[in-house]
Structures are given as C-alpha cells and as structure tokens.
Amino acid sequence: MSISDNDIERAVDYLRDSAEACAKKRAERLYLDEYTRALKSLIMSEHLAESLGAQERYSCSDIRYRNHLEALRQAIFEDEKGRFLRAAAEAKINAWQTMSANERGKI
C-alpha cells in the first residue's frame, strides 16, 4: 500500500479546512445537550399544580421536548461524523509517517 504526497496534502488540508466547521458542530451538540435540562424544566414549570411525576410525564411527551431530542440526535450525528472523518485523515497521516520512517530505515 502506498500513500502519495498528494493524499497527505489533501488530508492536512482537510484537517485545516474543517476545523472551524467541526468546532461549530461540537458547540451545537454541547449547547443542545445542556439545553435539554432547561427545556425540560421550563415545560415542567408549566404544570406546577401537578405532582413531580406528572410534570415529568408532561415534559417528556411535549412536542417541544421531542423536537429538541430530534435536533440533539442530528447534532450528535454531525459532530461524530466530523470527528470520525478527522480521525481518518489523522490516521492516514500517521500511516504515511510510519511508512516514510520505515523507508528511511532501509537506506
């Protein structure tokens, strides 16, 4: 197996060029994860006359909460996809470095 210099250049370019987009995806995921508790509390506060268990049921069945969970699922997918693509580019660079070191060792 051979990894060309062009492959490595593309991998390095990808890591550089995708950094900001990946950071935004991560920030969105973390924000939505933190917002989960706030949204649940907000919905529960709309049912203060009910027991805590009933408040919990109302919040979990509320369309706003279910829509939020769907958005969170998508944010997790986007964040993980970016993370895995970046890891693949890093693995390619690491393999190239190892192959290059092995070639220098043969001389």
C-alpha positions as CSV (number, residue, x, y, z in Angstrom):
1,M,0.0,0.0,0.0
2,S,1.3,3.4,-0.9
3,I,0.1,6.8,0.3
4,S,1.1,9.6,-2.1
5,D,2.2,13.0,-1.1
6,N,-0.9,14.4,-2.7
7,D,-3.0,12.2,-0.4
8,I,-1.2,13.6,2.6
9,E,-1.5,17.1,1.4
10,R,-5.3,16.6,0.9
11,A,-5.6,15.1,4.4
12,V,-3.7,18.0,6.0
13,D,-5.8,20.5,4.0
14,Y,-9.0,18.7,5.2
15,L,-7.9,18.9,8.8
16,R,-7.1,22.6,8.5
17,D,-10.2,23.5,6.4
18,S,-12.7,21.5,8.5
19,A,-11.5,22.7,11.9
20,E,-14.0,25.6,12.2
21,A,-17.0,23.7,10.9
22,C,-16.2,20.8,13.2
23,A,-15.9,23.2,16.2
24,K,-19.3,24.7,15.3
25,K,-20.9,21.2,15.1
26,R,-19.4,20.3,18.5
27,A,-20.6,23.6,20.0
28,E,-24.1,23.0,18.7
29,R,-24.1,19.5,20.2
30,L,-22.9,20.6,23.6
31,Y,-25.4,23.5,23.6
32,L,-28.3,21.3,22.8
33,D,-27.2,18.8,25.4
34,E,-27.1,21.5,28.0
35,Y,-30.4,23.0,26.8
36,T,-32.2,19.7,27.4
37,R,-32.4,20.2,31.1
38,A,-33.5,23.9,30.7
39,L,-36.3,22.9,28.3
40,K,-37.5,20.1,30.5
41,S,-37.6,22.4,33.5
42,L,-39.5,25.1,31.5
43,I,-42.1,22.6,30.4
44,M,-42.4,21.1,33.9
45,S,-42.9,24.7,35.3
46,E,-46.0,25.0,33.2
47,H,-47.6,22.2,35.2
48,L,-46.7,23.2,38.8
49,A,-50.1,22.1,40.1
50,E,-49.3,18.5,39.2
51,S,-47.1,16.1,41.0
52,L,-43.4,15.8,40.1
53,G,-44.1,12.6,38.3
54,A,-46.9,14.1,36.3
55,Q,-44.7,17.1,35.5
56,E,-42.0,14.7,34.2
57,R,-44.6,12.9,32.0
58,Y,-45.8,16.2,30.6
59,S,-42.3,17.4,29.8
60,C,-41.2,14.1,28.1
61,S,-44.3,13.9,26.0
62,D,-44.3,17.6,25.0
63,I,-43.8,18.2,21.3
64,R,-41.1,20.8,22.1
65,Y,-39.1,18.3,24.0
66,R,-39.5,15.6,21.4
67,N,-38.4,18.1,18.6
68,H,-35.5,19.1,20.8
69,L,-34.4,15.5,21.2
70,E,-34.6,15.0,17.4
71,A,-32.4,18.1,16.9
72,L,-30.0,16.8,19.5
73,R,-29.8,13.4,17.7
74,Q,-28.9,15.2,14.5
75,A,-26.3,17.4,16.2
76,I,-24.7,14.3,17.7
77,F,-24.6,12.6,14.3
78,E,-23.0,15.7,12.7
79,D,-20.4,16.0,15.5
80,E,-19.5,12.4,15.4
81,K,-19.3,12.3,11.6
82,G,-16.9,15.2,11.6
83,R,-14.8,13.6,14.4
84,F,-14.6,10.3,12.6
85,L,-13.6,12.0,9.3
86,R,-10.9,14.0,11.1
87,A,-9.7,10.8,12.8
88,A,-9.4,9.1,9.4
89,A,-7.4,11.9,8.0
90,E,-5.1,11.8,11.0
91,A,-4.7,8.0,10.7
92,K,-3.7,8.4,7.0
93,I,-1.1,11.0,8.0
94,N,0.2,8.7,10.8
95,A,0.4,5.7,8.4
96,W,2.3,7.8,5.9
97,Q,4.8,9.0,8.6
98,T,5.4,5.4,9.7
99,M,5.9,4.3,6.1
100,S,8.3,7.1,5.4
101,A,10.3,6.3,8.6
102,N,10.5,2.7,7.5
103,E,11.7,3.6,4.1
104,R,14.4,5.9,5.6
105,G,15.4,3.0,7.9
106,K,16.1,0.8,4.9
107,I,18.7,3.1,3.5
